[in-house]
Amino acid sequence: MKHFQILFALTCFSFLMAFAQESKAQQSEYISHNRTVEQVKEKEKSIVRLSEGTGAGVAWAKDLFFSEGTIEFEAKGRDVMQKSFIGVAFHGIDNDTYESVYFRPFNFQSTDSVRRIHAVQYSFEPKFGFQQLRNTHKDKYESGINSPIVKATDWFHVKIEVKGNSIKVFLNGSEVPCLEVTTLNPNPAGKKIGFWVGNNSNGDFANLRISK
């Protein structure tokens, strides 16, 4: 009986620690680079809003760090050609060195077959940006989306599994990854994580969570 009580207590403690980490993530403060960050609440959703600007911008979570496991968040962009690049930066060392997975919502419903397969992108800045990867590894580090049709201005849910050298990206609860790549950063030293927007882009984000 005593053994069972100890086991039960340890289980409860583990659950509470996991819950605390998720709650902490939702309530995290953000340190911005090259953007203005506003935290607002709309229809019961706590939103982290990054302003539009030139070059890439990141809102690093002040008290949240990530090495390996699962990243989840929600995001919303806009239907403006070449002005909606939104996602997450992780394994960040500083404002210039990090991996990222991001989306181009303006391509989600494109009738152009080439644009349509450029909906989700992996990069490792600054050495392996999207243009370098597109030039040297065409269509290997970007893909289309495989979930039911998502409008450019819809909220969408992202889950990213980072385990060993593998990165898998899932959209809107799909069990099939829309992008699966081998990391270009096999020995990540950075642990910073935050919301990311690209050149001339703004974005809304919510519910950032990480788990093992």
C-alpha positions as CSV (number, residue, x, y, z in Angstrom):
1,M,0.0,0.0,0.0
2,K,2.8,2.4,0.9
3,H,4.6,1.6,-2.4
4,F,1.3,2.5,-4.2
5,Q,1.0,5.8,-2.4
6,I,4.6,6.7,-3.3
7,L,4.0,5.8,-6.9
8,F,0.8,7.8,-7.0
9,A,2.4,10.8,-5.4
10,L,5.3,10.7,-8.0
11,T,2.8,10.4,-10.8
12,C,0.8,13.4,-9.6
13,F,4.1,15.4,-9.2
14,S,5.1,14.6,-12.7
15,F,1.7,15.7,-14.0
16,L,1.8,18.9,-12.1
17,M,5.3,19.7,-13.3
18,A,4.2,19.1,-16.9
19,F,1.1,21.3,-16.4
20,A,3.2,24.0,-14.8
21,Q,5.5,24.1,-17.8
22,E,2.6,24.4,-20.2
23,S,1.0,27.1,-18.1
24,K,4.3,28.9,-17.9
25,A,4.6,28.8,-21.7
26,Q,1.2,30.4,-22.2
27,Q,2.0,33.2,-19.7
28,S,5.5,33.8,-20.9
29,E,6.9,37.3,-21.5
30,Y,8.6,37.9,-24.8
31,I,11.9,39.7,-25.7
32,S,11.6,41.1,-29.1
33,H,14.2,41.5,-31.8
34,N,13.5,43.8,-34.8
35,R,9.7,43.9,-34.0
36,T,7.2,45.4,-31.7
37,V,5.4,42.7,-29.6
38,E,2.0,43.2,-28.2
39,Q,0.1,40.8,-26.0
40,V,-3.6,41.1,-26.3
41,K,-6.7,39.0,-25.6
42,E,-9.4,38.4,-28.2
43,K,-12.3,36.0,-27.8
44,E,-10.7,34.2,-24.8
45,K,-7.5,33.7,-26.8
46,S,-4.2,35.2,-25.5
47,I,-2.4,36.5,-28.5
48,V,1.2,37.5,-29.1
49,R,1.2,39.9,-32.0
50,L,4.3,40.8,-33.9
51,S,4.3,44.0,-36.0
52,E,5.4,44.3,-39.6
53,G,9.0,45.3,-40.3
54,T,12.0,44.9,-42.6
55,G,14.0,41.7,-42.2
56,A,13.2,38.8,-40.0
57,G,11.9,39.4,-36.5
58,V,11.7,37.1,-33.4
59,A,9.8,37.3,-30.1
60,W,11.9,35.1,-27.8
61,A,10.1,33.5,-24.9
62,K,11.8,35.0,-21.8
63,D,11.5,32.0,-19.5
64,L,11.1,29.1,-21.9
65,F,13.9,26.9,-23.4
66,F,13.9,24.0,-25.8
67,S,16.3,21.2,-26.8
68,E,14.4,18.2,-28.0
69,G,10.7,17.1,-28.0
70,T,7.5,18.6,-29.3
71,I,6.6,22.3,-30.0
72,E,3.0,23.3,-30.5
73,F,1.4,26.6,-31.2
74,E,-1.3,28.4,-33.2
75,A,-0.7,31.1,-35.8
76,K,-2.6,33.4,-38.1
77,G,-1.2,35.3,-41.1
78,R,-2.7,37.2,-44.0
79,D,-3.4,36.8,-47.7
80,V,-0.9,39.2,-49.0
81,M,1.7,38.0,-51.6
82,Q,5.2,37.8,-50.1
83,K,4.1,39.6,-46.9
84,S,3.1,36.7,-44.6
85,F,5.9,34.5,-43.4
86,I,5.1,33.2,-39.9
87,G,6.4,30.4,-37.7
88,V,8.7,29.5,-34.8
89,A,12.5,29.9,-34.2
90,F,14.2,27.3,-32.0
91,H,17.6,26.2,-30.9
92,G,18.4,29.9,-30.9
93,I,21.9,31.0,-29.9
94,D,21.3,34.7,-30.6
95,N,19.1,36.9,-32.9
96,D,20.9,35.6,-36.0
97,T,21.6,31.9,-35.3
98,Y,18.6,29.6,-35.0
99,E,16.5,26.9,-36.8
100,S,13.1,27.8,-37.9
101,V,9.9,26.3,-39.3
102,Y,7.6,28.8,-40.9
103,F,4.6,29.0,-43.2
104,R,3.6,31.1,-46.2
105,P,-0.2,31.5,-45.7
106,F,-0.6,33.3,-49.0
107,N,0.4,30.1,-50.8
108,F,-2.1,27.9,-48.9
109,Q,-4.9,28.1,-51.5
110,S,-2.8,29.1,-54.5
111,T,-3.9,27.7,-57.9
112,D,-0.3,27.9,-58.9
113,S,1.2,24.4,-58.5
114,V,4.7,25.8,-57.7
115,R,3.5,28.2,-55.1
116,R,1.3,25.6,-53.5
117,I,4.4,23.4,-52.7
118,H,6.1,26.4,-51.1
119,A,3.7,26.6,-48.1
120,V,5.9,25.3,-45.3
121,Q,9.7,25.8,-44.9
122,Y,12.6,24.7,-42.7
123,S,15.7,26.8,-42.5
124,F,18.9,27.0,-40.3
125,E,20.0,30.7,-40.2
126,P,22.2,32.2,-41.2
127,K,24.0,29.6,-43.2
128,F,21.0,27.8,-44.7
129,G,18.3,30.3,-45.5
130,F,15.5,29.4,-47.7
131,Q,17.1,30.7,-50.9
132,Q,20.3,28.8,-50.3
133,L,18.3,25.6,-49.7
134,R,16.0,26.2,-52.7
135,N,19.1,26.7,-54.9
136,T,21.0,23.6,-53.7
137,H,18.3,21.2,-52.4
138,K,15.2,22.1,-54.5
139,D,11.9,21.2,-52.7
140,K,13.7,19.1,-50.0
141,Y,13.3,21.6,-47.2
142,E,9.8,23.0,-48.1
143,S,6.5,21.5,-49.0
144,G,2.8,22.0,-49.4
145,I,0.2,21.4,-46.7
146,N,-1.7,18.2,-46.5
147,S,-4.5,19.1,-44.1
148,P,-8.0,20.2,-45.2
149,I,-7.9,23.5,-47.1
150,V,-6.7,26.3,-44.8
151,K,-7.5,29.9,-45.7
152,A,-4.6,32.4,-45.5
153,T,-6.4,34.4,-42.7
154,D,-7.4,31.3,-40.6
155,W,-5.9,30.3,-37.3
156,F,-4.0,27.0,-37.8
157,H,-2.4,24.6,-35.3
158,V,1.2,23.5,-35.7
159,K,3.0,20.6,-34.0
160,I,6.7,20.1,-34.6
161,E,8.5,17.0,-33.4
162,V,12.2,17.4,-32.9
163,K,13.9,14.1,-32.0
164,G,17.5,13.3,-32.8
165,N,18.2,14.5,-36.3
166,S,14.6,14.4,-37.4
167,I,12.1,17.2,-37.7
168,K,8.5,16.5,-38.5
169,V,5.8,19.2,-39.0
170,F,2.1,18.5,-38.5
171,L,-0.7,20.8,-39.3
172,N,-4.2,21.0,-37.8
173,G,-4.1,17.6,-36.1
174,S,-3.1,15.6,-39.1
175,E,-1.2,12.4,-38.3
176,V,0.8,12.7,-41.5
177,P,3.6,15.3,-41.5
178,C,3.4,18.0,-44.1
179,L,7.2,18.4,-43.9
180,E,9.8,15.9,-42.7
181,V,13.5,16.8,-42.9
182,T,16.8,16.0,-41.3
183,T,18.2,18.9,-39.3
184,L,21.1,20.9,-40.7
185,N,22.1,21.6,-37.1
186,P,23.0,18.2,-35.7
187,N,24.6,19.5,-32.6
188,P,22.4,22.4,-31.5
189,A,24.0,24.6,-28.8
190,G,21.2,27.1,-28.5
191,K,18.0,26.7,-26.5
192,K,16.1,29.9,-27.2
193,I,12.6,29.5,-28.6
194,G,10.2,32.1,-29.9
195,F,7.7,33.2,-32.5
196,W,9.2,34.3,-35.9
197,V,8.1,36.5,-38.7
198,G,9.8,37.1,-42.0
199,N,10.6,40.2,-44.1
200,N,7.6,42.6,-44.5
201,S,5.5,40.3,-42.4
202,N,3.4,40.5,-39.2
203,G,1.7,37.7,-37.4
204,D,-0.6,36.6,-34.6
205,F,0.4,33.6,-32.3
206,A,-1.0,31.8,-29.4
207,N,-0.6,28.8,-27.0
208,L,3.1,28.0,-27.4
209,R,3.8,24.7,-25.6
210,I,6.7,22.4,-25.4
211,S,6.9,18.9,-24.1
212,K,9.4,16.0,-24.1
